Amino acid sequence: MGRQLAMRPFGRLESRSMIYSQAEVERSELSPGSVPARPFLMPNCAGHLPQRSARPNESAGRRQMPVSKKRRREKPNPRSSKGSSTRVALPDRRAMEGFMAAIGGRQANDAIAEAQQVMYDAWDQTSSRARIALARKALTISPLCADAYVLLAEEEAKSADEALEYYRKGGVEVAEQALGTKGFKECAGHFWGFLETRPYMRARAGLAATLYAHGEIDVAMSHYQDMLTLNPNDNQGIRYVLARCLMRKGDTDALKKLLKQYDEDGSALWLYTRALLAFRENEPSDKRGAELVKKAWKANSHIPAILIGTKKAKPSPNGYVTMGGEDEAAHYAEEWGFDWLTTPGAVDWLTRIVAEMASSQTERRSFH
């Protein structure tokens, strides 16, 4: 039986157009312009996996779909001079939920709340050993602390099977007990807007990511679809992972439905993928597809050059990407480049439209 919840909604934390990726994107708590490159499978979004193997049935050089991986904090370099530019290590966004919890949420005398506070402290640590120790401490305070199992799956699990066990029995099932039937009914359709629901969403995203890595794509997709039902606002960026699953399965109808459901999404990933589908289903001269390419190019102009090999991909060095940046383009090419390159004529069509746009812009500048 579920305990009584003192919930306070935090509503939508960011505009949908800013959501990117794939595992728990809390962009309102992030510096402007930077977003996680991988959904919960993104930092702080879902679970994190041990080393993953290449995708089955795809070329050996392709890496697996983004799975939640703990973002490493950068160690300061004592030898760097004052004049050199240094990259600022961003804090774990999950730890930043502690500030929100102080405003509203569980009552202070709640054992789960006390354990959750320990987890906020854990995510603030730079040492994996310290984080694991605090996760263990949280479980001694309350065995219903799902986030503790999420961290253990991310950092202590020695295999995908062990991670599955942490996510399934430790994370998801424990979080379900903590929320109870009443909590699910009250929060359905608004999950993530309530802090109490986030450990469940993190655990389930991690579970789905691990299942995907195991090749259990249908089961993983079922989890992702359920998560979007619970939280249509999709603060975690689950739709990006689901879209990748649907493309891999060849379920074009379901993918088109998903793309339409979030048709206001202005991210490069969404726009380029919509353009690819438009090309596959229509003639190259179709104006709708060309318009989508123009919008996509405005969202990120680096992607076409990476697809044709005239520009080297520059992956994000820290797990975050800048919308419109080269690191975002590298992430898209890694995830969707295979689909573009194996669609006859698609890349040529894309680059032709982009070249026409670039030429037109050059002519306008020369005229003025």
C-alpha positions in Angstrom: 0.0 0.0 0.0 1.4 3.4 -1.0 2.2 6.0 1.5 0.6 9.4 1.7 2.2 11.9 -0.7 2.5 15.6 -0.1 3.1 16.5 -3.7 3.7 19.9 -5.2 3.8 20.2 -9.0 6.8 21.9 -10.5 5.2 22.0 -13.9 7.0 22.2 -17.1 10.6 23.2 -16.6 11.6 23.9 -20.1 10.0 24.5 -23.5 9.6 21.4 -25.7 11.8 22.8 -28.4 14.7 22.7 -26.0 14.3 19.1 -25.0 16.9 16.9 -26.6 17.9 13.6 -25.7 17.6 10.9 -25.4 17.5 9.6 -20.9 16.4 13.2 -18.4 16.7 16.6 -19.7 16.2 19.3 -17.2 17.3 22.2 -19.3 15.9 24.9 -17.2 18.6 24.0 -14.7 21.4 24.1 -17.2 23.4 26.9 -18.7 21.8 28.4 -21.8 22.5 26.7 -25.0 23.9 23.5 -23.5 21.9 20.3 -23.4 22.7 16.6 -22.6 23.8 14.7 -25.7 22.2 11.5 -24.6 18.8 11.0 -23.1 18.7 9.1 -19.8 20.7 7.6 -21.3 21.4 11.1 -20.9 23.1 12.3 -17.9 20.6 12.5 -15.1 17.8 11.3 -17.1 17.8 7.6 -16.9 20.1 4.9 -15.8 23.7 4.5 -16.8 25.2 1.4 -18.3 28.4 -0.4 -18.2 30.4 -0.9 -21.4 28.0 -1.6 -24.2 28.5 -3.8 -27.3 27.9 -2.9 -30.9 24.3 -3.0 -32.2 23.2 -6.3 -33.7 22.4 -6.3 -37.4 24.3 -3.1 -38.0 27.7 -2.3 -39.1 30.4 -3.0 -36.6 31.7 0.5 -36.7 28.4 1.9 -35.4 27.9 2.5 -31.7 24.9 1.6 -29.8 22.0 4.0 -29.1 22.8 6.4 -26.3 22.4 4.9 -23.0 22.5 6.6 -19.7 26.1 7.1 -18.8 27.4 9.0 -15.8 29.0 12.2 -16.9 32.5 12.4 -15.6 33.5 15.5 -13.8 36.6 17.0 -15.2 39.7 17.2 -13.0 41.3 20.6 -12.7 44.6 20.9 -14.4 47.1 22.6 -12.0 49.4 23.2 -14.9 47.0 25.2 -17.0 47.9 28.8 -17.1 45.7 31.7 -16.2 45.5 32.7 -19.8 44.3 29.4 -21.1 40.6 28.6 -21.5 39.3 26.0 -19.1 36.1 24.0 -19.5 33.7 24.4 -16.6 32.5 21.1 -15.2 28.7 21.3 -14.9 27.0 20.0 -11.8 24.9 16.9 -11.8 21.3 18.2 -12.4 19.9 15.6 -10.1 21.7 17.1 -7.2 20.1 20.4 -8.1 16.7 19.0 -7.4 17.6 19.3 -3.7 16.9 23.0 -4.0 13.5 22.3 -5.5 12.8 19.8 -2.7 13.3 22.5 -0.2 10.5 24.5 -1.7 8.0 21.8 -1.9 7.5 18.0 -2.0 7.8 15.4 0.7 7.5 16.2 4.4 10.7 16.6 6.3 9.9 13.7 8.7 9.4 11.3 5.7 12.1 8.5 5.7 12.1 8.5 1.9 12.7 12.2 1.9 15.6 11.8 4.2 17.1 9.1 2.0 16.5 11.2 -1.1 18.4 14.1 0.5 21.3 11.7 0.9 21.1 11.0 -2.8 21.2 14.7 -3.6 24.4 14.8 -1.6 25.7 11.6 -3.4 25.2 13.2 -6.9 27.2 16.2 -5.7 30.3 14.0 -5.0 33.2 13.8 -7.4 34.3 10.3 -6.3 32.4 7.3 -7.5 33.3 5.5 -4.3 31.8 8.3 -2.2 28.6 8.3 -4.3 28.2 4.5 -4.0 28.7 4.8 -0.2 26.1 7.4 0.1 23.7 5.4 -2.0 24.1 2.5 0.4 23.6 4.8 3.3 20.3 6.1 1.7 19.0 2.5 1.5 19.7 2.0 5.2 17.5 5.0 5.9 14.7 3.8 3.5 14.7 0.7 1.3 12.2 2.6 -0.9 14.8 5.0 -2.2 14.7 4.2 -5.9 17.4 6.7 -6.9 19.9 4.8 -4.7 19.4 1.7 -7.0 19.6 3.9 -10.0 23.1 5.1 -8.9 24.2 1.6 -8.1 23.1 0.4 -11.5 25.1 3.3 -13.1 28.2 3.0 -11.1 28.4 -0.3 -9.2 26.9 -2.9 -11.6 29.6 -5.0 -13.2 27.4 -6.3 -16.0 24.3 -5.4 -17.9 22.5 -8.3 -16.1 23.4 -6.8 -12.8 22.3 -3.3 -13.9 19.0 -4.8 -15.1 18.5 -6.3 -11.6 19.2 -2.9 -9.9 16.9 -1.0 -12.3 14.0 -3.5 -12.3 13.7 -4.9 -8.8 15.5 -2.1 -7.0 14.5 1.0 -9.0 11.2 0.5 -10.8 9.5 -1.8 -8.4 10.6 0.1 -5.3 9.5 3.4 -6.9 6.1 1.9 -7.6 5.7 1.0 -4.0 6.8 4.4 -2.9 4.3 6.2 -5.1 1.4 3.7 -4.6 -1.7 3.4 -6.7 -3.0 6.7 -5.5 0.2 8.5 -6.5 0.1 7.0 -10.0 -3.5 8.1 -10.5 -2.9 11.7 -9.2 0.3 12.2 -11.2 -0.6 10.4 -14.4 -0.1 12.7 -17.4 2.0 15.1 -15.3 4.9 12.8 -14.2 8.2 14.6 -13.8 6.3 17.7 -12.8 6.2 16.1 -9.3 9.6 15.5 -7.7 8.2 12.3 -6.1 7.8 10.8 -9.6 11.3 11.4 -10.8 13.1 8.5 -9.2 10.6 6.2 -10.9 11.1 7.9 -14.3 14.9 7.7 -13.9 14.7 4.0 -13.0 12.4 3.1 -15.8 14.4 5.0 -18.4 17.5 3.2 -17.2 15.7 -0.1 -17.3 14.6 0.5 -20.9 18.0 1.6 -22.0 19.6 -1.6 -20.6 16.9 -3.7 -22.2 17.7 -2.0 -25.5 21.4 -2.8 -25.1 20.4 -6.4 -24.5 18.6 -6.4 -27.8 15.1 -6.5 -26.2 13.9 -3.6 -28.4 10.2 -4.3 -28.2 10.2 -4.4 -24.4 12.3 -1.3 -24.3 9.9 0.5 -26.6 7.0 -0.5 -24.5 8.6 1.2 -21.5 9.3 4.3 -23.5 5.8 4.5 -24.8 4.4 4.1 -21.3 6.7 6.9 -20.0 5.4 9.3 -22.7 1.9 8.5 -21.6 2.8 9.3 -18.0 4.6 12.4 -19.0 3.5 13.8 -22.4 5.6 16.9 -21.8 8.6 14.5 -22.1 11.1 16.5 -20.0 13.5 13.6 -20.2 13.7 13.5 -24.0 12.3 10.0 -24.2 10.8 10.6 -27.6 14.2 10.9 -29.2 15.2 7.4 -28.0 11.8 6.0 -29.0 12.1 7.5 -32.4 15.5 5.7 -32.8 13.9 2.4 -31.8 11.0 2.8 -34.2 13.4 3.6 -37.1 15.5 0.6 -36.3 12.3 -1.6 -36.2 11.2 -0.2 -39.5 7.8 0.9 -38.0 7.4 4.0 -40.2 3.7 4.5 -39.3 4.4 4.7 -35.5 7.4 6.9 -36.2 5.3 9.3 -38.2 2.7 9.4 -35.4 5.4 10.2 -32.9 6.9 12.9 -35.0 3.5 14.5 -35.5 2.8 14.3 -31.7 5.7 16.5 -31.1 5.6 18.5 -34.4 6.4 21.7 -32.6 9.8 20.3 -31.7 12.4 22.6 -33.4 15.5 20.6 -32.6 17.8 19.5 -35.3 17.3 15.8 -34.5 13.6 16.1 -35.0 13.7 18.3 -38.1 16.3 16.3 -40.0 14.5 13.0 -39.1 11.2 14.5 -40.4 13.0 15.5 -43.6 14.4 12.0 -44.1 10.9 10.5 -43.7 9.5 13.0 -46.1 12.1 12.1 -48.7 11.5 8.4 -48.3 7.7 8.8 -48.9 7.6 11.5 -51.5 9.3 12.6 -54.7 12.6 14.5 -54.4 10.8 17.5 -55.8 8.3 17.5 -53.0 8.1 21.0 -51.5 7.2 19.9 -48.1 10.4 17.9 -47.8 12.5 20.8 -49.0 10.9 23.1 -46.4 11.8 20.7 -43.7 15.4 20.6 -44.9 15.5 24.4 -44.8 14.2 24.4 -41.2 16.6 21.7 -40.2 19.6 23.5 -41.8 18.7 26.6 -39.8 18.5 24.5 -36.6 22.0 23.0 -37.3 24.0 23.8 -40.5 26.8 21.3 -39.7 25.0 18.1 -40.2 24.9 17.8 -44.0 28.7 18.4 -44.2 29.3 15.6 -41.7 27.0 13.2 -43.5 28.9 13.7 -46.8 32.3 13.6 -45.1 33.5 17.1 -45.9 33.5 18.0 -42.2 35.0 16.0 -39.4 32.6 15.1 -36.6 33.5 16.7 -33.3 31.8 14.8 -30.5 31.0 16.5 -27.2 33.9 16.1 -24.7 31.6 16.2 -21.7 28.3 14.6 -22.6 26.5 17.9 -23.4 25.8 19.4 -26.7 25.1 22.9 -27.9 22.0 23.3 -30.0 23.1 24.3 -33.4 26.7 23.3 -32.6 29.2 20.9 -34.1 28.8 18.6 -31.2 25.1 18.3 -31.7 25.8 17.6 -35.4 28.2 14.8 -34.4 25.6 13.3 -32.1 23.0 13.3 -34.8 25.3 11.8 -37.4 26.2 9.0 -35.0 22.6 8.2 -34.3 20.9 8.8 -37.6 23.7 8.9 -40.2 23.3 5.2 -41.0 19.7 5.8 -42.0 20.5 8.7 -44.2 23.4 6.9 -45.9 21.4 3.8 -46.6 18.5 5.7 -48.1 19.4 5.9 -51.8 19.6 9.5 -53.0 18.8 11.0 -49.6 22.1 12.7 -48.8 22.5 14.0 -52.4 19.0 15.5 -52.1 19.8 17.0 -48.7 23.1 18.6 -49.8 21.5 19.9 -53.0 18.9 21.9 -51.1 21.4 23.1 -48.6 23.7 24.2 -51.4 20.9 26.2 -53.0 20.1 27.9 -49.7 23.8 28.8 -49.1 24.1 30.1 -52.6 21.0 32.2 -52.2 22.2 33.7 -49.0 25.6 34.5 -50.6 23.8 36.3 -53.4 21.7 38.3 -51.1 24.7 39.4 -49.1 26.5 40.4 -52.3 23.5 42.4 -53.4 23.3 44.4 -50.2 
